[in-house]
Structures are given as structure tokens and as C-alpha cells.
Amino acid sequence: MLKLTGVHKTFNPGSINEVYALRGVSLRVREGEFITIIGTNGSGKSTLLNAAAGTFLPDSGKVEIAGRDVTWKRDFQRAKYISRVFQNPFMGTAPDMTIAENLHMAFLRGSKGYPKISLTSERLKTYREEVKSLEMQLEDRLDTVIATLSGGQRQAITLLMAVITRPRLLLLDEHTAALDPKSAAQVTKLTRRFIEQQNIPTLMVTHSMQQALELGNRTIMMHQGLIIDDISEKEKRLHTVDDLLDKFAELRKAERLTDDMLEELRREYI
């Protein structure tokens, strides 16, 4: 479904702020695969998602989605294939529109009639049932303006909008990191349910090693713009958070990371 081949990306080349963000990354996401992504800060996790989404164009390499070469197509040209949920709950919705209007805009995305608004009673009934499945008591509040919702409620609606018409690829960029624990747990539960029900190919960046091991059927670890480990579903069942921390400890030995830096990793990922 998604295939990256030898993708390189350097930001601010030749300047004091030069960052070699992706170093020849190759990755294949097959139909129905749910891949979690972990790594140190600046390892290239979000940059990898941006490369898939078309947020920037690569310096070299190839990007294919559903068998089509989209390497030189921008994000708006790839939007018909991709849905994305960001860390900030306020990025995925139109704040001055109602819950129903936001869902309807997502439903019409990519259609010939977009952005024509025609909220029929039948569509409203469908949206009510879909919102009810979020288990947040919002099904009787479809006329509520999105801006008045809590962050957790808004992120749940954003996730529903992302999958309301099954995307060819779903990108989740630390989409529970800004939520309180209860809301994060509910959005995580919904994430698992939607992806499994619709068999959506998914890449999910997370700072939680426990979440990375519990969700999905593959976990990749990134460091300094490289994929340094690719853990299969079978291997994931045998791994613990400590096993993943040990891998970071190995990096410490290889690159002389300090004990303080390793302790920061422990706080960040547990």
C-alpha cells in the first residue's frame, strides 16, 4: 500500500542548521498492516510520516501509494489516499462548524460534490450512530460547535473523520500524547477498533513503548534518520518495554550516550 525506497531528506542544507532527517529510508506497508514507530527525539519518526504524506518532497528516493508513484506530488495531491491525525486535537477539525458538519465534510472529501453541504436526515442518523460508537455521549450533540468540546472529545471526532471513508493509508502522529490518561485510553481503544474493523494500513508514531508493543502487528525503531530495527508481530509478543530500553542502552554504548540521556529516554517512553 505504501512503499518508500531509499528516501533521503536534508533540511537547511549547507547551513549551520543543517539536519539530515532521513538517510535512505526504505519501508513497505502492506494492505492491513498496522505499524507502530518509536525512536529518540529527532530520530525521523514524524519526518517519515511527512515523507509519506507529501508535506515535503524528498531529496532523492521514491514514494509509492497503492502502486502509484507519488514521489513528486504534494500533500494536497495525495489527500485522496491518506488520512492523518496529529498530536494537537485542534488541528483536525473546523472549530466553528458543528460535529455533524465536520463529519459531513470528511465524508464528502474527495467526492465530485465536495465541498457541497447537504445534510439529510438519513446522513444525520448515520452520523449519530457513528458518534455513539465513540462512547463519549456526543450522539445527541451533533449540532454542537466543535470548538466547545474537550481535547479528548475533539480527538475522537477527528479520528472518526479520518476513517469515515476508509483511507488507503492512515497516519497517526502521537495522536494520544496531548490527552489526559482517560481520554488517551479511550482514543487508543477506538484506534484499535477502527483499524481492525476496516483493515486500514496504518503508520502510528508513539512515545509509549508499551503502546507500541500492544498495538499493531509490526514495530519499527528509528534513530538518526534510519530504521534500525523492524520487529515482527511474533517478535512483539516476546518483547517487553525493558527489551526496547535495552536497545537504547546498546545505542548508548555505540554512541556514548550519557546515563542522564538514557534516564531521559526512560522517562519519555514509559
Secondary structure, DSSP 8 states (H G I E B T S, - for coil): -EEEEEEEEEESTTSTT-EEEEEEEEEEE-TT-EEEEEE-TTSSHHHHHHHHHTSS--SEEEEEETTEE-TT--HHHHTTTEEEE-SSTTSSS-TTSBHHHHHHHHHHTTSTTTT-----HHHHHHHHHHHHTT-SS-TT-TTSBGGGS-HHHHHHHHHHHHHSS--SEEEEESTTTTS-HHHHHHHHHHHHHHHHHHT--EEEE-S-HHHHHHSSSEEEEEETTEEEEEEEHHHHHH--HHHHHHHHHHHHHHHT--HHHHHHHHHHH-
